[in-house]
């Protein structure tokens, strides 16, 4: 396995001595890609926060980003944390826009903040009007993508592809990679009714015109007998269809939540947050044989091995 890590300080390209154990982490949404590593300090190694870093394995591009944190210790090691371009989406601002797709809005904001863009796929849904006041760019973009998902039933993944802001339809992010009980060293599977499980939905609306409170209820008697009453309560506004919303919330929350993570699976540099992988596992109370979404993945690169820890979502499986 050939590892190349280059730091660019001005016009100088530095190839430091790196301690074993480079870690690259990505998530499906809301978090920048992160690279952490340790370098051995010597007289020739001078670099600063803001310097660019590129990381490759066997000649393949993996990470391009910037130094954000340096931490020194008495042994002459420098712990370095670098983030890709998505780190700048933590910036806050206010935007008001009309009649733009999520893709058009992302391009506009990226230009304003001098971010490099690559493939930004057409999201196909025009957002009539939107006010984003004192929000992070991450939140603004996710709001636009959530509206697109609600109206077009299409999920898009925003990520940094070796220095280029990229937006792709999740259906184009399927990989021909199979995960099963033999793929990794271990897995954790949890099923629960302790979080985000509700078998009774109760919505309240203060009808000022009629001078009374209107209540909308949807419930599942069988699950209430099995689990006890697990109630979700919310006050709603006038323009909300109370009965339809109650039914929709019951359909969403009236089930167990499940969590699945895999430890030390065989590493593959093409796996990142937002990819879809085939999972085939018998978990006892459920058998899986379908695509699941990578919510988070942590790659660890050592001298002679590359493994990854993954959190997978889809259906009843949540992060």
PyMOL commands that set and color helices and strands:
alter all, ss='L'
color gray80, all
select helices_A, chain A and resi 85-90+102-112+137-152+170-173+221-227+242-253
alter helices_A, ss='H'
color red, helices_A
select strands_A, chain A and resi 3-9+12-14+22-27+34-40+52-57+60-72+77-83+92-101+117-120+126-136+156-160+165-169+174-179+186-192+200-207+212-219+231-235+257-266+276-282+287-301+306-313
alter strands_A, ss='S'
color yellow, strands_A
deselect
rebuild
show_as cartoon
